[in-house]
Amino acid sequence: MYKKTEQYDSDKTKKIAQKYEDVIDLIGEKKHREGLLKTPIRASKSIQFLTQGYHINADEIIKSALFKEKYQQMVLIKDIELYSLCEHHLVPFFGKAHIAYIPKNHIVGLSKIPRIVDVFSRRLQVQERLTREISHCLEKNLTPTGVAVVIEASHLCMQMRGVEKQNSVTTTSAFTGVFLKEEKTRLEFMNLIQSKLK
């Protein structure tokens, strides 16, 4: 029988749960109400899961699957789902990342690119920094001819509170090497991420 297990430091989990108890109390709820009895411990585990990227080394993930290969055309993974927490309000933003690189001497296992998206998105973030951190990680570890990262995300801090604009989408980009210098290469990337294969 399959059973999923998650491991948490019990002391840290208890301390965070106590803080959530205080929050529940301070917003005017009854922390001992039946539906809220286990909420502090659940919230404690949830916030640890959602910020686990602080404890994972993205460089090591990339270096674990580097392969020498003479391929020198664009490698693109698009529509990578991402979920993160806005560092200003601690509410989610979520969307998709589109990432490409042009190898020089090495390629990386394809699954490692979505994994580094998870590493950097599972932190308190702003979308601008998230875009740059993903790009920098690939640039540093692959030393490619160029890297392109575009992220499209919806921010609940804009949709649920504040200006309450439910249909807004934020797009950020980071280009290095040939993607930055050559408009033709950049346009090829942009056309590919907008196209649907038939």
C-alpha positions in Angstrom: 0.0 0.0 0.0 1.3 3.4 -1.0 1.6 6.0 1.8 3.0 9.5 1.4 5.0 10.8 4.3 6.4 14.3 5.0 9.0 14.9 7.7 9.0 18.0 9.9 11.2 19.1 12.8 8.8 18.7 15.7 10.3 21.5 17.8 10.1 24.0 14.9 6.6 22.8 13.9 5.4 23.4 17.4 6.9 26.9 17.7 5.3 28.0 14.4 2.0 26.5 15.4 2.0 28.6 18.5 2.4 31.7 16.4 -0.6 30.7 14.3 -2.6 30.2 17.5 -1.9 33.8 18.4 -2.9 35.0 14.9 -6.2 33.1 15.1 -6.9 34.6 18.5 -5.9 38.2 17.5 -8.2 38.2 14.4 -11.1 37.5 16.7 -11.7 33.8 16.2 -12.0 31.1 18.9 -8.8 29.1 18.6 -10.5 26.2 20.6 -13.4 25.9 18.2 -13.6 22.4 16.8 -12.9 23.3 13.2 -9.7 25.3 14.3 -8.3 22.9 16.8 -5.8 21.4 14.4 -5.4 24.4 12.2 -2.2 25.8 13.8 -0.3 22.6 13.3 -1.6 22.2 9.8 -0.7 25.8 9.0 2.7 25.3 10.5 3.4 22.3 8.2 1.9 24.1 5.3 4.2 27.2 5.6 7.2 24.9 6.0 6.3 23.0 2.8 5.6 26.2 0.9 9.0 27.6 1.8 11.1 24.5 1.5 13.2 26.1 -1.2 15.3 27.8 1.4 16.8 24.4 2.3 17.5 23.1 -1.2 20.5 23.9 -3.3 19.6 24.7 -6.9 23.2 24.5 -8.1 23.5 21.0 -6.8 20.3 20.0 -8.7 21.7 21.3 -12.0 25.2 19.8 -11.4 23.7 16.4 -10.7 22.6 16.0 -14.3 25.0 17.8 -16.6 26.0 15.9 -19.8 28.5 16.7 -22.5 26.6 17.1 -25.7 27.4 18.9 -29.0 23.8 20.1 -29.4 23.8 23.8 -30.0 20.2 24.7 -30.8 17.5 26.0 -28.5 16.2 23.8 -25.7 12.8 25.0 -24.5 10.5 23.9 -21.7 7.3 25.9 -21.5 4.2 26.0 -19.3 6.1 25.0 -16.2 3.6 25.4 -13.4 4.8 27.5 -10.4 3.3 28.4 -7.1 4.9 30.9 -4.7 4.1 33.3 -1.8 4.3 37.0 -2.2 6.7 38.3 0.4 4.7 41.5 1.0 1.4 39.9 2.0 2.1 36.1 2.3 -0.6 35.3 -0.1 0.0 33.1 -3.2 0.9 34.0 -6.7 0.9 31.3 -9.4 1.3 30.8 -13.1 3.7 29.4 -15.7 7.4 29.7 -16.5 8.8 29.4 -20.0 12.5 28.6 -20.0 15.0 28.1 -22.8 18.8 27.9 -23.2 21.2 27.3 -26.0 23.9 24.9 -24.9 27.6 25.5 -25.5 29.3 22.4 -24.1 26.7 20.8 -21.8 23.0 20.0 -21.6 21.1 19.4 -18.4 18.5 16.7 -17.7 15.1 18.1 -18.6 13.5 17.4 -15.3 16.0 19.6 -13.5 14.7 22.8 -15.0 11.2 22.5 -13.4 12.9 21.4 -10.2 14.9 24.7 -10.0 11.7 26.6 -10.7 10.3 24.9 -7.6 13.4 25.6 -5.5 13.2 29.4 -6.1 9.4 29.6 -6.1 9.1 27.8 -2.7 10.4 30.8 -0.9 9.0 34.2 0.0 9.3 35.9 -3.3 8.6 38.7 -5.8 8.1 37.7 -9.4 10.9 39.9 -10.6 13.5 38.3 -8.3 12.2 34.8 -9.1 12.7 35.3 -12.8 16.2 36.6 -12.3 17.2 33.8 -9.9 16.1 31.1 -12.3 18.0 32.7 -15.1 21.2 33.2 -13.0 21.2 29.6 -11.8 21.1 28.3 -15.4 23.7 30.8 -16.6 26.1 30.0 -13.8 25.9 26.3 -14.0 25.5 25.6 -17.7 27.6 28.5 -19.1 25.4 28.4 -22.2 25.3 30.6 -25.3 22.2 32.2 -23.8 19.2 31.8 -21.4 15.6 33.1 -21.7 13.1 33.0 -18.9 9.5 34.4 -19.1 7.1 34.1 -16.2 3.3 34.8 -16.4 1.6 34.9 -13.0 -1.6 35.9 -11.2 -1.1 37.5 -7.8 -3.8 37.1 -5.2 -2.4 40.2 -3.4 -3.9 42.1 -6.4 -7.0 39.9 -6.9 -8.2 39.2 -3.4 -7.2 42.5 -1.7 -5.9 45.9 -2.6 -6.9 46.9 -6.1 -9.0 43.6 -6.6 -8.3 43.2 -10.3 -9.2 39.6 -10.9 -8.1 39.3 -14.5 -4.7 40.9 -14.3 -1.6 38.9 -15.2 2.0 39.9 -14.6 4.7 39.0 -17.0 8.5 39.2 -16.3 11.4 38.3 -18.4 15.2 37.7 -18.2 17.4 37.3 -21.2 21.1 36.6 -21.4 23.7 36.0 -24.2 22.2 35.6 -27.7 18.7 36.0 -26.4 19.6 39.5 -25.2 21.9 40.5 -28.1 20.0 38.9 -31.1 16.4 40.0 -31.8 15.9 37.1 -34.2 16.7 34.5 -31.4 14.6 36.3 -28.9 11.6 36.4 -31.3 12.0 32.7 -32.1 11.7 32.0 -28.3 8.7 34.3 -27.9 6.9 32.7 -30.9 7.6 29.2 -29.6 6.2 29.9 -26.2 3.0 31.4 -27.7 2.5 28.6 -30.2 0.5 25.4 -29.7 1.8 22.2 -31.3 -0.9 20.3 -33.4 
